[in-house]
Amino acid sequence: MTARTSVRIWIGFIGLTAALILLFIANLNLGSVQLTPAEIWRILIERSGERAAIILNIRLPRILSVILL
């Protein structure tokens, strides 16, 4: 493997990782119930709140299962 090929592989890996992170965040924010990023962060840290079930029981498991597949 040449140095150019190695660099291209790393650039592709970093690009795909960045896309995965952006889509992960977007998927947490998008839905029929509007949640602010501050609310989502608080729910992920405290694991409580009136809308915690939306994140912890619906959106987060869906995202993680897609990532694992």
Secondary structure, DSSP 8 states (H G I E B T S, - for coil): --HHHHHHHHHHHHHHHHHHHHHHHHHHH-SSS---HHHHHHHHHH--STTHHIIIIIIHHHHHHHHH-
